[in-house]
Amino acid sequence: MLPENGILNERVGEEKAATISSEKRSGERTEGVYNNLVWEKILTRQYYQIALSFDKIIQASMDSIVLSILCSLPALCSGATVSQVKDAKGRPIILFFAYFARSGMGKSVLANTARKYLLYWLDDQYSKAERKSKDSVFPDVFLDAASAEGFEQSIFAKSAIHYFLDEYGKFYRASKNDTVKASLLRALMQIFDSGVLITRKLKDSKRSQHLMVQGMGLYAASTIGPSNLTQSDMRDMISDGMLNRFLVIFGEFKEIPIRQELSKTDAESIEQFARTFHEYASGKSFYLGVEATKIYEQFHKAINTRFRQKYDIFDDTAGFEIRLLTIVQRIAMLLQVCINIENTSPHIIEISANAMERAVQMLTYLHQKHFQQVLKYASEKHGKSSLEDKIKKQLSKGESMGLRTIVRNVSPATTAEVQSILDHLVEIGHAYKSADNTYTKRVTDTDKRV
């Protein structure tokens, strides 16, 4: 049974976790047991079993596994929409998930595993159909490293897409000096909010077009550190509104699993779940039922209070709050399919109080545990977190300096750390490396005008 008040009781959860941990005496971390207790309450039986199966073969944390699965489901929802009332025109199912963790915590493996067991069968199905037909255009399932225009053909083909953006921190920083990358980020922000991509005006087009996105899950991964995702990047992503659209997970330590592949039985079971989910959800219209609306209105009231408090003090994280209202409806729709997946479905489907309650609990838990980590990381300004700024300050002196000199000036940073950041600054055009392996700040047109 779900808690009546819709809010997880952390104290009870921690006491249960401690009890189970002491009983097992297996070396399993209490933190991991607590996470499992939380997700067992929130998720449906099949969803939870898939997460446990992935947990056995992936080093990533249970929280990130749950969201990687959630972020894959929109690609199985081609044409599905969700709205607050029955007769309203709904919006497509679009979710953005960011997994920030130290190196070696299974970020890329997590994305590929979710794709392999939940989505490969669909891509194979489209490929076979495409080979049989020379005229028809078939949807895409996967999209990586695309430009804004790279989305257009997929959306023209009415694709519901799983998009993977690796090393998001580097990508975001590079977008400040790269118009192609900046254009992609603007398109992603537009797609999340409206479910529509406005195409460019090309030479052979009289006007731009509004393309409705059929469904999309974006999984962005980034390594935390001075050469990848810095505190400065995090602050910028919050202030410009990009990160406000993501469900963010900070990676936790986890032992390396012995196995790397699922058993044939588990793989077939997960594929069957995905096939049934796709059949149930595609092209359907979902709306909040009367009881689900009551829960949503309570959630709306709490969010509105937090938004007002932050808005009044010019807190950029107010954007996180207001977008939770959009996200909770989309998650409730996905959970409604999971709840009722074994039953036949009409074209118009009511979202139950059960599904909305679970969605609110999920966001409550993520807000308590991971949102605070976002703020903590973004506010740090000392130690290794400011290494890139220190190196930039050295280069801004206008002197040509070798690696050894720079390392000495930014001590106690290691040579490898400094070299990694210098390589990145050269890559994005902030620094220049001469033939004699010395570094200087690259002079821009703005610098010349100054």
Secondary structure per residue as TSV (DSSP state, phi and psi in degrees):
chain	resnum	aa	ss	phi	psi
A	1	M	-	360.0	144.3
A	2	L	-	-84.5	148.4
A	3	P	-	-58.4	137.7
A	4	E	T	-65.9	-34.2
A	5	N	T	-83.0	-5.4
A	6	G	S	76.7	6.5
A	7	I	S	-122.6	130.7
A	8	L	-	-67.7	136.1
A	9	N	-	-89.1	101.1
A	10	E	H	-65.2	-36.6
A	11	R	H	-63.8	-45.4
A	12	V	H	-63.7	-42.3
A	13	G	H	-60.7	-40.9
A	14	E	H	-68.7	-37.6
A	15	E	H	-65.7	-41.8
A	16	K	H	-63.3	-42.2
A	17	A	H	-61.7	-42.7
A	18	A	H	-64.2	-40.5
A	19	T	H	-63.8	-47.0
A	20	I	H	-63.0	-40.2
A	21	S	H	-62.7	-41.8
A	22	S	H	-69.8	-31.3
A	23	E	H	-72.5	-38.3
A	24	K	H	-71.7	-40.7
A	25	R	-	51.1	38.3
A	26	S	S	-109.0	5.6
A	27	G	S	85.3	-1.2
A	28	E	-	-70.2	138.7
A	29	R	-	-73.1	138.9
A	30	T	H	-56.8	-37.2
A	31	E	H	-57.5	-44.3
A	32	G	H	-66.6	-39.2
A	33	V	H	-64.6	-42.1
A	34	Y	H	-61.2	-43.7
A	35	N	H	-57.2	-44.6
A	36	N	H	-64.2	-38.2
A	37	L	H	-62.0	-40.6
A	38	V	H	-62.7	-50.9
A	39	W	H	-71.1	-29.6
A	40	E	H	-63.3	-33.0
A	41	K	H	-74.8	-40.5
A	42	I	H	-80.2	-43.2
A	43	L	S	-84.6	159.3
A	44	T	-	-74.5	166.4
A	45	R	H	-58.7	-48.8
A	46	Q	H	-66.8	-41.9
A	47	Y	H	-59.9	-46.4
A	48	Y	H	-63.6	-38.7
A	49	Q	H	-66.2	-37.0
A	50	I	H	-63.6	-43.7
A	51	A	H	-61.5	-41.8
A	52	L	H	-64.7	-37.9
A	53	S	H	-63.3	-44.6
A	54	F	H	-65.5	-35.6
A	55	D	H	-60.3	-28.2
A	56	K	T	-77.1	-17.6
A	57	I	T	-121.8	-3.0
A	58	I	-	-123.2	140.6
A	59	Q	-	-77.8	-15.9
A	60	A	S	-63.9	156.2
A	61	S	-	-68.7	159.6
A	62	M	H	-62.2	-38.7
A	63	D	H	-58.4	-45.0
A	64	S	H	-69.9	-33.2
A	65	I	H	-63.3	-45.7
A	66	V	H	-58.9	-43.7
A	67	L	H	-75.4	-29.0
A	68	S	H	-65.6	-37.2
A	69	I	H	-66.6	-46.9
A	70	L	H	-57.5	-40.6
A	71	C	H	-73.2	-17.5
A	72	S	H	-82.8	-26.9
A	73	L	G	-63.8	-33.7
A	74	P	G	-58.3	-27.9
A	75	A	G	-69.5	-13.7
A	76	L	G	-97.8	6.4
A	77	C	-	-116.2	38.1
A	78	S	T	-54.3	120.4
A	79	G	T	83.6	-4.8
A	80	A	-	-74.0	147.3
A	81	T	E	-136.1	161.7
A	82	V	E	-134.9	140.4
A	83	S	E	-143.0	166.4
A	84	Q	S	-78.9	-32.5
A	85	V	S	-123.5	159.5
A	86	K	T	-61.3	-43.0
A	87	D	T	-94.9	2.9
A	88	A	S	-79.4	156.5
A	89	K	-	-78.6	116.1
A	90	G	-	-82.6	174.0
A	91	R	E	-108.5	150.4
A	92	P	E	-66.5	164.5
A	93	I	-	-89.3	109.1
A	94	I	E	-132.8	125.8
A	95	L	E	-133.1	138.7
A	96	F	E	-113.6	131.0
A	97	F	E	-130.1	130.7
A	98	A	E	-119.5	130.6
A	99	Y	E	-115.3	109.2
A	100	F	E	-107.6	122.2
A	101	A	E	-157.4	166.2
A	102	R	-	-70.7	165.2
A	103	S	T	-60.3	140.2
A	104	G	T	87.3	13.3
A	105	M	S	-100.6	20.3
A	106	G	-	77.3	29.7
A	107	K	H	-66.1	-52.6
A	108	S	H	-70.7	-38.6
A	109	V	H	-60.3	-37.2
A	110	L	H	-61.3	-47.5
A	111	A	H	-62.6	-45.2
A	112	N	H	-67.8	-33.5
A	113	T	H	-68.1	-44.9
A	114	A	H	-60.8	-40.8
A	115	R	H	-64.8	-45.5
A	116	K	H	-60.1	-48.4
A	117	Y	H	-90.8	-21.4
A	118	L	H	-105.5	-25.6
A	119	L	T	-125.6	-17.8
A	120	Y	H	-59.7	-38.0
A	121	W	H	-60.5	-35.2
A	122	L	H	-71.9	-41.9
A	123	D	H	-62.4	-40.7
A	124	D	H	-63.6	-38.3
A	125	Q	H	-64.1	-43.6
A	126	Y	H	-66.4	-37.8
A	127	S	H	-63.7	-42.4
A	128	K	H	-64.8	-41.9
A	129	A	H	-65.6	-37.0
A	130	E	H	-66.4	-38.3
A	131	R	H	-66.5	-28.3
A	132	K	H	-82.3	-21.4
A	133	S	-	-120.0	130.2
A	134	K	S	-93.3	-17.0
A	135	D	S	-103.0	-38.8
A	136	S	-	-73.0	148.4
A	137	V	-	-103.2	124.9
A	138	F	-	-105.3	150.7
A	139	P	-	-63.5	155.4
A	140	D	-	-91.1	159.2
A	141	V	-	-113.8	-39.8
A	142	F	E	-113.8	145.8
A	143	L	E	-146.6	128.9
A	144	D	E	-134.8	145.4
A	145	A	S	48.3	44.2
A	146	A	-	-92.0	158.3
A	147	S	-	-86.9	175.7
A	148	A	H	-59.5	-40.3
A	149	E	H	-70.1	-21.8
A	150	G	H	-65.6	-22.5
A	151	F	H	-74.1	-28.4
A	152	E	H	-60.1	-47.9
A	153	Q	H	-65.1	-37.5
A	154	S	H	-64.8	-41.0
A	155	I	H	-73.4	-34.3
A	156	F	H	-57.6	-36.2
A	157	A	T	-83.0	7.7
A	158	K	T	61.3	44.7
A	159	S	-	-82.1	145.8
A	160	A	-	-106.9	119.4
A	161	I	E	-113.8	145.7
A	162	H	E	-108.1	114.5
A	163	Y	E	-108.3	127.9
A	164	F	E	-113.8	121.8
A	165	L	E	-119.8	103.2
A	166	D	-	-87.1	154.8
A	167	E	S	44.9	57.9
A	168	Y	H	-61.0	-34.2
A	169	G	H	-60.2	-46.4
A	170	K	H	-63.8	-41.7
A	171	F	H	-61.6	-46.3
A	172	Y	H	-62.3	-44.4
A	173	R	H	-64.7	-40.6
A	174	A	H	-66.1	-26.9
A	175	S	T	-64.5	-19.4
A	176	K	T	-68.8	-21.7
A	177	N	S	-122.3	11.7
A	178	D	-	-133.2	110.4
A	179	T	H	-66.8	-29.9
A	180	V	H	-66.7	-47.0
A	181	K	H	-66.6	-39.6
A	182	A	H	-63.5	-38.7
A	183	S	H	-64.3	-38.4
A	184	L	H	-63.3	-45.1
A	185	L	H	-63.5	-39.0
A	186	R	H	-63.4	-40.0
A	187	A	H	-64.1	-40.8
A	188	L	H	-64.5	-41.0
A	189	M	H	-63.1	-41.1
A	190	Q	H	-65.5	-43.1
A	191	I	H	-63.9	-43.0
A	192	F	H	-59.9	-45.6
A	193	D	H	-74.8	-41.5
A	194	S	H	-109.8	-18.2
A	195	G	S	73.2	15.7
A	196	V	E	-129.7	140.2
A	197	L	E	-111.0	123.3
A	198	I	E	-92.3	117.5
A	199	T	-	-74.6	161.0
A	200	R	-	-70.9	157.1
A	201	K	-	-84.1	108.5
A	202	L	-	-90.7	169.6
A	203	K	T	-60.8	-34.8
A	204	D	T	-93.0	11.6
A	205	S	-	-117.1	136.1
A	206	K	S	-80.2	-26.4
A	207	R	S	-154.0	161.0
A	208	S	-	-73.3	164.1
A	209	Q	-	-121.5	151.2
A	210	H	E	-101.3	113.5
A	211	L	E	-105.0	121.4
A	212	M	E	-77.6	124.5
A	213	V	-	-75.5	130.4
A	214	Q	-	-78.0	-17.5
A	215	G	-	152.9	142.9
A	216	M	E	-160.2	133.9
A	217	G	E	-118.4	123.5
A	218	L	E	-107.3	123.0
A	219	Y	E	-114.7	110.3
A	220	A	E	-107.7	130.1
A	221	A	E	-119.6	146.4
A	222	S	E	-154.7	140.9
A	223	T	E	-81.5	130.1
A	224	I	B	-77.9	129.4
A	225	G	S	159.4	168.1
A	226	P	T	-64.6	-23.8
A	227	S	T	-100.0	0.5
A	228	N	S	-125.6	-90.7
A	229	L	B	-105.4	107.2
A	230	T	-	-96.1	167.1
A	231	Q	H	-62.7	-36.2
A	232	S	H	-63.5	-41.5
A	233	D	H	-59.6	-43.8
A	234	M	H	-62.3	-43.6
A	235	R	H	-62.4	-41.4
A	236	D	H	-65.1	-40.5
A	237	M	H	-66.9	-30.6
A	238	I	H	-74.0	-44.5
A	239	S	H	-69.5	-33.6
A	240	D	T	-89.5	-1.1
A	241	G	T	90.4	-3.2
A	242	M	S	-68.0	-47.9
A	243	L	G	-70.2	-20.6
A	244	N	G	-60.7	-18.8
A	245	R	G	-91.6	-4.4
A	246	F	E	-102.5	145.6
A	247	L	E	-86.5	119.4
A	248	V	E	-109.3	134.4
A	249	I	E	-121.1	131.3
A	250	F	E	-97.3	126.0
A	251	G	-	-65.7	145.3
A	252	E	-	-115.9	159.8
A	253	F	-	-65.3	140.7
A	254	K	-	-149.9	140.2
A	255	E	-	-63.2	149.8
A	256	I	-	-74.0	123.1
A	257	P	-	-66.0	151.4
A	258	I	S	-75.9	-42.7
A	259	R	-	-88.1	154.0
A	260	Q	-	-124.1	-9.7
A	261	E	S	-130.0	149.3
A	262	L	-	-77.8	156.1
A	263	S	-	-66.6	159.9
A	264	K	H	-59.4	-39.8
A	265	T	H	-63.1	-46.6
A	266	D	H	-64.3	-41.7
A	267	A	H	-62.0	-43.6
A	268	E	H	-66.8	-36.8
A	269	S	H	-65.2	-42.6
A	270	I	H	-67.9	-40.6
A	271	E	H	-62.8	-39.4
A	272	Q	H	-64.6	-39.7
A	273	F	H	-58.2	-47.0
A	274	A	H	-64.0	-41.3
A	275	R	H	-62.7	-44.3
A	276	T	H	-66.7	-40.5
A	277	F	H	-59.6	-46.6
A	278	H	H	-60.9	-44.2
A	279	E	H	-65.6	-39.5
A	280	Y	H	-69.7	-44.3
A	281	A	H	-90.1	-33.2
A	282	S	T	-58.0	129.0
A	283	G	T	74.7	4.7
A	284	K	-	-91.4	155.8
A	285	S	E	-109.0	127.0
A	286	F	E	-113.8	144.4
A	287	Y	E	-144.9	159.0
A	288	L	E	-77.1	125.4
A	289	G	-	-72.5	176.1
A	290	V	H	-59.4	-48.3
A	291	E	H	-70.2	-37.1
A	292	A	H	-64.4	-36.5
A	293	T	H	-63.6	-39.0
A	294	K	H	-61.3	-43.8
A	295	I	H	-66.5	-40.9
A	296	Y	H	-62.8	-40.6
A	297	E	H	-65.4	-36.0
A	298	Q	H	-64.8	-43.8
A	299	F	H	-63.0	-42.5
A	300	H	H	-59.3	-42.4
A	301	K	H	-61.8	-43.9
A	302	A	H	-66.1	-42.2
A	303	I	H	-65.3	-41.6
A	304	N	H	-61.6	-37.9
A	305	T	H	-64.7	-47.0
A	306	R	H	-64.4	-39.3
A	307	F	H	-62.3	-45.8
A	308	R	H	-61.6	-42.9
A	309	Q	H	-60.5	-43.5
A	310	K	H	-74.1	-38.1
A	311	Y	H	-62.6	-40.6
A	312	D	H	-65.8	-25.8
A	313	I	T	-107.0	18.1
A	314	F	T	57.7	39.2
A	315	D	-	-85.5	118.7
A	316	D	T	-63.6	-21.2
A	317	T	T	-75.9	1.2
A	318	A	H	-58.0	-30.2
A	319	G	H	-62.5	-31.8
A	320	F	H	-59.3	-43.4
A	321	E	H	-64.9	-50.6
A	322	I	H	-67.2	-31.2
A	323	R	H	-78.8	-14.1
A	324	L	H	-62.7	-26.4
A	325	L	H	-68.2	-34.9
A	326	T	H	-74.0	-44.3
A	327	I	H	-64.7	-40.3
A	328	V	H	-63.7	-34.9
A	329	Q	H	-67.6	-40.2
A	330	R	H	-68.5	-40.2
A	331	I	H	-66.5	-41.5
A	332	A	H	-59.9	-38.3
A	333	M	H	-62.6	-45.8
A	334	L	H	-63.9	-40.4
A	335	L	H	-70.1	-30.8
A	336	Q	H	-62.3	-40.4
A	337	V	H	-62.6	-44.3
A	338	C	H	-61.5	-38.0
A	339	I	H	-67.4	-40.3
A	340	N	T	-111.3	21.3
A	341	I	T	-64.2	-26.1
A	342	E	T	-87.5	-0.5
A	343	N	S	-109.6	154.0
A	344	T	-	-68.3	149.4
A	345	S	-	-124.1	142.1
A	346	P	-	-75.4	178.6
A	347	H	S	-73.2	-32.9
A	348	I	E	-112.8	124.5
A	349	I	E	-123.1	132.7
A	350	E	E	-85.1	132.0
A	351	I	E	-83.5	127.4
A	352	S	-	-83.5	166.1
A	353	A	H	-61.8	-34.9
A	354	N	H	-57.2	-48.5
A	355	A	H	-67.4	-42.8
A	356	M	H	-66.6	-38.4
A	357	E	H	-60.0	-45.0
A	358	R	H	-63.5	-40.9
A	359	A	H	-63.4	-42.2
A	360	V	H	-64.5	-42.0
A	361	Q	H	-62.7	-39.7
A	362	M	H	-61.5	-47.6
A	363	L	H	-69.0	-33.4
A	364	T	H	-62.8	-46.1
A	365	Y	H	-64.0	-46.7
A	366	L	H	-64.2	-37.3
A	367	H	I	-64.9	-43.7
A	368	Q	I	-67.4	-41.4
A	369	K	I	-91.0	-43.5
A	370	H	I	-105.9	-31.4
A	371	F	I	-62.8	-37.7
A	372	Q	H	-64.6	-30.3
A	373	Q	H	-68.9	-34.9
A	374	V	H	-59.5	-49.4
A	375	L	H	-65.2	-40.2
A	376	K	H	-64.1	-45.2
A	377	Y	H	-65.7	-41.0
A	378	A	H	-66.5	-27.8
A	379	S	H	-87.7	-13.2
A	380	E	-	-69.2	136.9
A	381	K	-	-133.5	1.9
A	382	H	S	-115.9	169.0
A	383	G	G	67.5	-142.9
A	384	K	G	-62.5	-25.3
A	385	S	G	-61.6	-26.0
A	386	S	G	-103.8	14.5
A	387	L	H	-62.1	-42.9
A	388	E	H	-61.7	-41.6
A	389	D	H	-62.7	-37.8
A	390	K	H	-63.4	-41.8
A	391	I	H	-67.9	-40.9
A	392	K	H	-60.3	-38.8
A	393	K	H	-64.8	-39.1
A	394	Q	H	-62.4	-44.4
A	395	L	H	-68.6	-30.2
A	396	S	T	-68.9	-10.4
A	397	K	T	-69.5	-15.3
A	398	G	-	85.8	0.0
A	399	E	-	-90.8	149.0
A	400	S	-	-84.1	120.2
A	401	M	E	-127.2	142.5
A	402	G	E	-83.1	168.3
A	403	L	H	-59.2	-43.1
A	404	R	H	-61.5	-40.8
A	405	T	H	-64.2	-43.6
A	406	I	H	-64.7	-42.8
A	407	V	H	-59.1	-43.6
A	408	R	H	-64.1	-37.5
A	409	N	H	-75.2	-22.7
A	410	V	T	-111.8	19.0
A	411	S	T	-50.0	141.7
A	412	P	T	-99.0	25.4
A	413	A	S	-63.4	148.4
A	414	T	-	-81.5	161.1
A	415	T	H	-61.0	-40.4
A	416	A	H	-63.2	-41.6
A	417	E	H	-63.6	-45.1
A	418	V	H	-65.2	-43.5
A	419	Q	H	-61.2	-40.3
A	420	S	H	-62.4	-43.5
A	421	I	H	-69.7	-40.0
A	422	L	H	-61.1	-42.8
A	423	D	H	-59.2	-41.6
A	424	H	H	-66.7	-42.3
A	425	L	H	-63.9	-35.1
A	426	V	H	-67.2	-42.5
A	427	E	H	-60.8	-40.4
A	428	I	T	-91.0	3.5
A	429	G	T	85.2	12.0
A	430	H	S	-82.3	-31.6
A	431	A	E	-124.6	162.2
A	432	Y	E	-124.6	132.2
A	433	K	E	-108.4	121.9
A	434	S	-	-85.5	174.5
A	435	A	T	-64.5	-26.1
A	436	D	T	-92.6	18.6
A	437	N	S	63.6	34.1
A	438	T	E	-108.8	159.8
A	439	Y	E	-122.0	143.3
A	440	T	E	-142.0	162.1
A	441	K	E	-73.9	133.2
A	442	R	-	-72.4	129.8
A	443	V	-	-82.3	125.8
A	444	T	-	-101.8	171.7
A	445	D	H	-61.8	-34.8
A	446	T	H	-63.6	-41.7
A	447	D	H	-61.1	-39.7
A	448	K	H	-64.9	-39.6
A	449	R	H	-66.8	-35.7
A	450	V	-	-67.2	360.0
